[in-house]
Amino acid sequence: MNIMIRRAEDKENEILTLIAFKAKRYWKYPEEYFSVWMDELTITPDYINKNEVHVATVEGNAVGFISIVEVKSDFQVGDLMIRKGFWLDHIFVHPSFIGNRVGSELILFAKKLCEENNISCLHILSDPNAKGFYNRIGAQFIEEVPSNIKGRTVSLYKFPI
């Protein structure tokens, strides 16, 4: 399988949103979680234009994407403090391509992009089902932090470049 990665175009917001929702639904979360995640999983043209958003394609079709955002100053979200720095905001792979190296290729691409831009580390808030992936790529677990879903936590990682 030949995986190509390129910068996303703002007109691809709908397909990227579809991939994000399908990837999240792969884990069989309760449907009520998706109303909480609606804004987070919806990719807008503005989001694409303001951040580093890159699409993985196979035979010209989008099968996954990654986004890196710069947080310019610390801010609080509920019980969670989001720290200043660069964050791996999204990495989603369409369920029919999970296990086909798409996620790994996106991470390799992100590392190269960070190296070219003198970014020494990415912060990551990991879905509980993605912890194994982040451990395999060498991200360092920091701590469990509150999720935006009440009574649930997510893992905070630091990914040195």
Summary of the structure (lengths in Angstrom):
residues: 161
radius of gyration: 15.0
end to end distance: 26.4
largest distance: 42.7
contacts: 447
relative contact order: 0.16
helix: 37%
strand: 37%
